[in-house]
């Protein structure tokens, strides 16, 4: 786990130093040397332990009240915080224990959140920020990797798998006006296929089953 932490921190530092491009809702790959292209994933299956790194949070670093976290697809109205308003500035590290329902802040080894485990269910990620108490209030905004839950159903998140390890993802949030909001890296997650992909896979399996059945009948008739 320590080696993974060091590797992800190094990648985040290099990504933040290198000049980026395509920081917009088009979700063009900002750093092709590190990440594969946006694969459009909205939900993921987590390992028992998942590592998360907060590399950049424009909303939080600008003084807004900002939260990054996850939710179970079975209960999307129950968000679980990984990084909160207190986690700004230097690179933040957190570990999510899905067996025991605990998010640990690895910077000070404190418990960040506790949650009810929901084995076998996929998770999505969110970015929430709010500054409604400021002199010039900013309306609260909840953005998710699940497009249908976003205002107007727009795709607010780019999900970029690492070239060296597809179980590690860079999750990038952006506004429709192409304002780049955050970059978080999450290690130990597997994308859940889109329903259309599952449908195609199911159709393929059914086709193979039908073909096998017909071939078996033909073989019986020729004997």
Protein Blocks (a to p, Z undefined) as FASTA:
>chain_A
ZZmmmmmmmmmmmmmmpccehiafkopafblmlpccdehiabdcddfbdcdddfbdfklm
nopacddddddfklmmlccdfbdfklghjaddddddfknopacdfklopafbdcdddehi
acddddddddfkbmbdcddddddfblklpghhiafbdcdddfklmkbccdddddfkopaf
bdcddehiacdddfklmmmmmmmmmmmmmmmmmmmmmmmmmZZ
